[in-house]
Amino acid sequence: MKRNLKPQMLGRYIVTDPKICHGKPIFRGTRIFVSDVLEMVAAGMAWETIIEQWHNSITKEAIAEAVKLSSEAFW
C-alpha cells in the first residue's frame, strides 16, 4: 500500500504534511498540533485563553473547525 507523501488539507485551517510534525494534523502555517488544542478545549479552557497561549497563531474559526472535524470522526 502506498503512503500519501503530499500535504493534505483536512479543512480550511487544518493540514497534514508528512514533512512537518511527522504528518500529524496541525493548524495551517504553524506547528501547533490539533490534538494539543483539542485537549485544551476538552479541559474546559476558554477559546480566548487557548488563542492567547498560542500567541494568536490560531483563531476561533480554526478551533471550531478542529472541534467539528473531531466530532465528525466519531459520528
N, CA, C and O atoms as CSV, one atom per row, in Angstrom:
chain,resi,resn,atom,element,x,y,z
A,1,MET,N,N,0.845,-1.178,0.000
A,1,MET,CA,C,0.000,0.000,0.000
A,1,MET,C,C,0.896,1.249,0.000
A,1,MET,O,O,1.844,1.346,0.780
A,2,LYS,N,N,0.584,2.181,-0.870
A,2,LYS,CA,C,1.348,3.418,-0.957
A,2,LYS,C,C,0.888,4.400,0.112
A,2,LYS,O,O,-0.306,4.543,0.373
A,3,ARG,N,N,1.849,5.067,0.719
A,3,ARG,CA,C,1.523,6.115,1.683
A,3,ARG,C,C,1.477,7.429,0.939
A,3,ARG,O,O,2.263,7.663,0.022
A,4,ASN,N,N,0.548,8.292,1.339
A,4,ASN,CA,C,0.444,9.603,0.718
A,4,ASN,C,C,1.555,10.487,1.267
A,4,ASN,O,O,1.621,10.731,2.472
A,5,LEU,N,N,2.420,10.963,0.393
A,5,LEU,CA,C,3.546,11.773,0.821
A,5,LEU,C,C,3.348,13.251,0.501
A,5,LEU,O,O,4.298,14.032,0.536
A,6,LYS,N,N,2.118,13.629,0.190
A,6,LYS,CA,C,1.823,15.016,-0.130
A,6,LYS,C,C,1.043,15.655,1.018
A,6,LYS,O,O,0.326,14.970,1.747
A,7,PRO,N,N,1.188,16.969,1.171
A,7,PRO,CA,C,0.349,17.663,2.157
A,7,PRO,C,C,-1.123,17.508,1.787
A,7,PRO,O,O,-1.474,17.481,0.608
A,8,GLN,N,N,-1.972,17.409,2.791
A,8,GLN,CA,C,-3.406,17.308,2.567
A,8,GLN,C,C,-4.137,18.304,3.449
A,8,GLN,O,O,-3.887,18.396,4.651
A,9,MET,N,N,-5.036,19.040,2.835
A,9,MET,CA,C,-5.900,19.942,3.592
A,9,MET,C,C,-7.064,19.123,4.130
A,9,MET,O,O,-7.768,18.460,3.369
A,10,LEU,N,N,-7.263,19.170,5.431
A,10,LEU,CA,C,-8.390,18.469,6.042
A,10,LEU,C,C,-9.572,19.409,6.235
A,10,LEU,O,O,-10.680,18.985,6.563
A,11,GLY,N,N,-9.315,20.659,6.030
A,11,GLY,CA,C,-10.316,21.702,6.165
A,11,GLY,C,C,-9.657,22.999,5.738
A,11,GLY,O,O,-8.602,22.992,5.105
A,12,ARG,N,N,-10.268,24.081,6.079
A,12,ARG,CA,C,-9.699,25.385,5.724
A,12,ARG,C,C,-8.449,25.699,6.548
A,12,ARG,O,O,-7.534,26.370,6.069
A,13,TYR,N,N,-8.417,25.211,7.788
A,13,TYR,CA,C,-7.352,25.579,8.727
A,13,TYR,C,C,-6.429,24.431,9.120
A,13,TYR,O,O,-5.389,24.662,9.736
A,14,ILE,N,N,-6.787,23.217,8.779
A,14,ILE,CA,C,-6.054,22.052,9.270
A,14,ILE,C,C,-5.419,21.301,8.107
A,14,ILE,O,O,-6.050,21.070,7.076
A,15,VAL,N,N,-4.159,20.926,8.296
A,15,VAL,CA,C,-3.400,20.260,7.245
A,15,VAL,C,C,-2.572,19.131,7.842
A,15,VAL,O,O,-2.202,19.161,9.016
A,16,THR,N,N,-2.291,18.140,7.012
A,16,THR,CA,C,-1.291,17.127,7.365
A,16,THR,C,C,-0.217,17.179,6.292
A,16,THR,O,O,-0.516,17.350,5.110
A,17,ASP,N,N,1.015,17.031,6.702
A,17,ASP,CA,C,2.137,17.031,5.776
A,17,ASP,C,C,3.189,16.100,6.353
A,17,ASP,O,O,3.710,16.358,7.438
A,18,PRO,N,N,3.508,15.033,5.654
A,18,PRO,CA,C,4.481,14.076,6.184
A,18,PRO,C,C,5.844,14.698,6.492
A,18,PRO,O,O,6.628,14.123,7.247
A,19,LYS,N,N,6.130,15.858,5.918
A,19,LYS,CA,C,7.409,16.530,6.154
A,19,LYS,C,C,7.368,17.457,7.367
A,19,LYS,O,O,8.403,17.981,7.779
A,20,ILE,N,N,6.192,17.663,7.935
A,20,ILE,CA,C,6.044,18.563,9.083
A,20,ILE,C,C,5.359,17.807,10.223
A,20,ILE,O,O,4.282,17.239,10.041
A,21,CYS,N,N,5.979,17.805,11.373
A,21,CYS,CA,C,5.413,17.192,12.591
A,21,CYS,C,C,4.949,15.751,12.361
A,21,CYS,O,O,3.895,15.343,12.848
A,22,HIS,N,N,5.752,14.986,11.610
A,22,HIS,CA,C,5.504,13.559,11.378
A,22,HIS,C,C,4.148,13.285,10.732
A,22,HIS,O,O,3.609,12.187,10.872
A,23,GLY,N,N,3.591,14.268,10.029
A,23,GLY,CA,C,2.318,14.070,9.341
A,23,GLY,C,C,1.094,14.160,10.216
A,23,GLY,O,O,-0.015,13.879,9.762
A,24,LYS,N,N,1.276,14.549,11.471
A,24,LYS,CA,C,0.127,14.718,12.370
A,24,LYS,C,C,-0.652,15.965,11.962
A,24,LYS,O,O,-0.063,16.907,11.431
A,25,PRO,N,N,-1.963,15.990,12.198
A,25,PRO,CA,C,-2.744,17.187,11.855
A,25,PRO,C,C,-2.276,18.407,12.657
A,25,PRO,O,O,-2.155,18.366,13.882
A,26,ILE,N,N,-2.020,19.482,11.929
A,26,ILE,CA,C,-1.603,20.746,12.528
A,26,ILE,C,C,-2.449,21.868,11.932
A,26,ILE,O,O,-3.130,21.689,10.922
A,27,PHE,N,N,-2.389,23.022,12.578
A,27,PHE,CA,C,-3.054,24.192,12.029
A,27,PHE,C,C,-2.169,24.780,10.943
A,27,PHE,O,O,-0.969,24.973,11.141
A,28,ARG,N,N,-2.763,25.058,9.808
A,28,ARG,CA,C,-2.032,25.552,8.630
A,28,ARG,C,C,-1.143,26.736,8.983
A,28,ARG,O,O,-1.581,27.677,9.645
A,29,GLY,N,N,0.098,26.685,8.540
A,29,GLY,CA,C,1.044,27.769,8.768
A,29,GLY,C,C,1.695,27.751,10.142
A,29,GLY,O,O,2.428,28.675,10.493
A,30,THR,N,N,1.433,26.704,10.923
A,30,THR,CA,C,2.006,26.584,12.268
A,30,THR,C,C,2.562,25.177,12.445
A,30,THR,O,O,2.479,24.339,11.547
A,31,ARG,N,N,3.118,24.943,13.599
A,31,ARG,CA,C,3.491,23.590,14.017
A,31,ARG,C,C,2.689,23.227,15.275
A,31,ARG,O,O,3.156,22.470,16.126
A,32,ILE,N,N,1.507,23.766,15.370
A,32,ILE,CA,C,0.629,23.518,16.519
A,32,ILE,C,C,-0.223,22.291,16.206
A,32,ILE,O,O,-0.994,22.279,15.246
A,33,PHE,N,N,-0.068,21.262,17.034
A,33,PHE,CA,C,-0.852,20.047,16.856
A,33,PHE,C,C,-2.323,20.308,17.166
A,33,PHE,O,O,-2.656,20.923,18.180
A,34,VAL,N,N,-3.190,19.839,16.290
A,34,VAL,CA,C,-4.625,19.931,16.529
A,34,VAL,C,C,-4.972,19.197,17.820
A,34,VAL,O,O,-5.815,19.661,18.589
A,35,SER,N,N,-4.341,18.076,18.059
A,35,SER,CA,C,-4.629,17.295,19.272
A,35,SER,C,C,-4.332,18.093,20.545
A,35,SER,O,O,-5.060,17.971,21.530
A,36,ASP,N,N,-3.272,18.908,20.537
A,36,ASP,CA,C,-2.958,19.721,21.722
A,36,ASP,C,C,-4.078,20.719,21.999
A,36,ASP,O,O,-4.478,20.913,23.147
A,37,VAL,N,N,-4.574,21.343,20.947
A,37,VAL,CA,C,-5.650,22.330,21.118
A,37,VAL,C,C,-6.944,21.634,21.549
A,37,VAL,O,O,-7.668,22.149,22.401
A,38,LEU,N,N,-7.232,20.485,20.975
A,38,LEU,CA,C,-8.440,19.751,21.378
A,38,LEU,C,C,-8.370,19.313,22.840
A,38,LEU,O,O,-9.391,19.294,23.527
A,39,GLU,N,N,-7.187,18.963,23.317
A,39,GLU,CA,C,-7.039,18.627,24.735
A,39,GLU,C,C,-7.342,19.838,25.611
A,39,GLU,O,O,-7.951,19.706,26.672
A,40,MET,N,N,-6.917,21.009,25.168
A,40,MET,CA,C,-7.185,22.234,25.924
A,40,MET,C,C,-8.685,22.532,25.945
A,40,MET,O,O,-9.230,22.936,26.972
A,41,VAL,N,N,-9.348,22.329,24.801
A,41,VAL,CA,C,-10.800,22.519,24.730
A,41,VAL,C,C,-11.483,21.530,25.670
A,41,VAL,O,O,-12.377,21.907,26.429
A,42,ALA,N,N,-11.065,20.268,25.622
A,42,ALA,CA,C,-11.666,19.229,26.466
A,42,ALA,C,C,-11.470,19.508,27.949
A,42,ALA,O,O,-12.299,19.121,28.773
A,43,ALA,N,N,-10.375,20.179,28.287
A,43,ALA,CA,C,-10.107,20.525,29.683
A,43,ALA,C,C,-10.949,21.713,30.143
A,43,ALA,O,O,-10.928,22.081,31.318
A,44,GLY,N,N,-11.691,22.311,29.205
A,44,GLY,CA,C,-12.578,23.412,29.578
A,44,GLY,C,C,-11.971,24.796,29.465
A,44,GLY,O,O,-12.556,25.767,29.945
A,45,MET,N,N,-10.818,24.904,28.843
A,45,MET,CA,C,-10.195,26.218,28.689
A,45,MET,C,C,-11.031,27.081,27.749
A,45,MET,O,O,-11.592,26.589,26.770
A,46,ALA,N,N,-11.102,28.345,28.052
A,46,ALA,CA,C,-11.780,29.290,27.170
A,46,ALA,C,C,-10.983,29.400,25.878
A,46,ALA,O,O,-9.752,29.401,25.893
A,47,TRP,N,N,-11.690,29.493,24.770
A,47,TRP,CA,C,-11.008,29.568,23.484
A,47,TRP,C,C,-10.097,30.782,23.405
A,47,TRP,O,O,-9.029,30.721,22.796
A,48,GLU,N,N,-10.510,31.876,24.013
A,48,GLU,CA,C,-9.668,33.079,24.018
A,48,GLU,C,C,-8.337,32.814,24.720
A,48,GLU,O,O,-7.291,33.301,24.292
A,49,THR,N,N,-8.391,32.037,25.802
A,49,THR,CA,C,-7.177,31.682,26.542
A,49,THR,C,C,-6.282,30.785,25.697
A,49,THR,O,O,-5.063,30.952,25.674
A,50,ILE,N,N,-6.897,29.837,25.007
A,50,ILE,CA,C,-6.126,28.944,24.134
A,50,ILE,C,C,-5.406,29.769,23.069
A,50,ILE,O,O,-4.218,29.569,22.817
A,51,ILE,N,N,-6.119,30.678,22.459
A,51,ILE,CA,C,-5.540,31.533,21.415
A,51,ILE,C,C,-4.382,32.345,21.979
A,51,ILE,O,O,-3.331,32.457,21.348
A,52,GLU,N,N,-4.575,32.909,23.159
A,52,GLU,CA,C,-3.503,33.681,23.800
A,52,GLU,C,C,-2.285,32.809,24.084
A,52,GLU,O,O,-1.151,33.231,23.856
A,53,GLN,N,N,-2.515,31.591,24.584
A,53,GLN,CA,C,-1.394,30.709,24.914
A,53,GLN,C,C,-0.596,30.312,23.680
A,53,GLN,O,O,0.589,29.997,23.778
A,54,TRP,N,N,-1.246,30.327,22.520
A,54,TRP,CA,C,-0.548,30.029,21.267
A,54,TRP,C,C,-0.168,31.319,20.543
A,54,TRP,O,O,0.071,31.313,19.335
A,55,HIS,N,N,-0.116,32.402,21.274
A,55,HIS,CA,C,0.360,33.695,20.767
A,55,HIS,C,C,-0.371,34.144,19.508
A,55,HIS,O,O,0.235,34.639,18.558
A,56,ASN,N,N,-1.693,33.959,19.526
A,56,ASN,CA,C,-2.563,34.371,18.415
A,56,ASN,C,C,-2.198,33.710,17.086
A,56,ASN,O,O,-2.476,34.266,16.023
A,57,SER,N,N,-1.581,32.538,17.138
A,57,SER,CA,C,-1.224,31.805,15.919
A,57,SER,C,C,-2.410,31.047,15.338
A,57,SER,O,O,-2.373,30.623,14.183
A,58,ILE,N,N,-3.462,30.877,16.132
A,58,ILE,CA,C,-4.682,30.226,15.661
A,58,ILE,C,C,-5.859,31.143,15.971
A,58,ILE,O,O,-5.739,32.089,16.750
A,59,THR,N,N,-6.985,30.852,15.357
A,59,THR,CA,C,-8.183,31.676,15.520
A,59,THR,C,C,-9.333,30.849,16.087
A,59,THR,O,O,-9.252,29.624,16.168
A,60,LYS,N,N,-10.400,31.537,16.477
A,60,LYS,CA,C,-11.605,30.830,16.930
A,60,LYS,C,C,-12.156,29.947,15.825
A,60,LYS,O,O,-12.639,28.844,16.081
A,61,GLU,N,N,-12.082,30.438,14.593
A,61,GLU,CA,C,-12.585,29.660,13.456
A,61,GLU,C,C,-11.780,28.369,13.282
A,61,GLU,O,O,-12.338,27.321,12.955
A,62,ALA,N,N,-10.476,28.454,13.501
A,62,ALA,CA,C,-9.626,27.266,13.389
A,62,ALA,C,C,-9.965,26.259,14.494
A,62,ALA,O,O,-10.025,25.054,14.247
A,63,ILE,N,N,-10.181,26.755,15.700
A,63,ILE,CA,C,-10.559,25.859,16.803
A,63,ILE,C,C,-11.911,25.226,16.513
A,63,ILE,O,O,-12.095,24.028,16.731
A,64,ALA,N,N,-12.854,26.017,16.027
A,64,ALA,CA,C,-14.183,25.494,15.707
A,64,ALA,C,C,-14.094,24.391,14.652
A,64,ALA,O,O,-14.790,23.380,14.743
A,65,GLU,N,N,-13.245,24.589,13.664
A,65,GLU,CA,C,-13.076,23.565,12.635
A,65,GLU,C,C,-12.499,22.288,13.242
A,65,GLU,O,O,-12.940,21.191,12.899
A,66,ALA,N,N,-11.529,22.413,14.131
A,66,ALA,CA,C,-10.936,21.245,14.776
A,66,ALA,C,C,-11.984,20.478,15.579
A,66,ALA,O,O,-12.039,19.249,15.525
A,67,VAL,N,N,-12.803,21.202,16.314
A,67,VAL,CA,C,-13.861,20.565,17.106
A,67,VAL,C,C,-14.860,19.866,16.189
A,67,VAL,O,O,-15.268,18.735,16.452
A,68,LYS,N,N,-15.248,20.542,15.115
A,68,LYS,CA,C,-16.213,19.963,14.172
A,68,LYS,C,C,-15.652,18.708,13.519
A,68,LYS,O,O,-16.331,17.682,13.468
A,69,LEU,N,N,-14.423,18.775,13.019
A,69,LEU,CA,C,-13.831,17.610,12.364
A,69,LEU,C,C,-13.661,16.443,13.336
A,69,LEU,O,O,-13.864,15.287,12.965
A,70,SER,N,N,-13.291,16.747,14.572
A,70,SER,CA,C,-13.121,15.658,15.543
A,70,SER,C,C,-14.466,15.027,15.894
A,70,SER,O,O,-14.543,13.815,16.096
A,71,SER,N,N,-15.521,15.829,15.968
A,71,SER,CA,C,-16.840,15.262,16.274
A,71,SER,C,C,-17.323,14.412,15.112
A,71,SER,O,O,-17.972,13.388,15.327
A,72,GLU,N,N,-17.014,14.821,13.869
A,72,GLU,CA,C,-17.409,14.023,12.709
A,72,GLU,C,C,-16.686,12.683,12.677
A,72,GLU,O,O,-17.219,11.703,12.158
A,73,ALA,N,N,-15.494,12.637,13.222
A,73,ALA,CA,C,-14.721,11.393,13.237
A,73,ALA,C,C,-15.413,10.327,14.080
A,73,ALA,O,O,-15.173,9.136,13.879
A,74,PHE,N,N,-16.257,10.727,15.011
A,74,PHE,CA,C,-16.934,9.795,15.900
A,74,PHE,C,C,-18.407,9.620,15.560
A,74,PHE,O,O,-19.139,8.968,16.306
A,75,TRP,N,N,-18.843,10.180,14.470
A,75,TRP,CA,C,-20.239,10.118,14.073
A,75,TRP,C,C,-20.564,8.811,13.462
A,75,TRP,O,O,-21.707,8.582,13.066
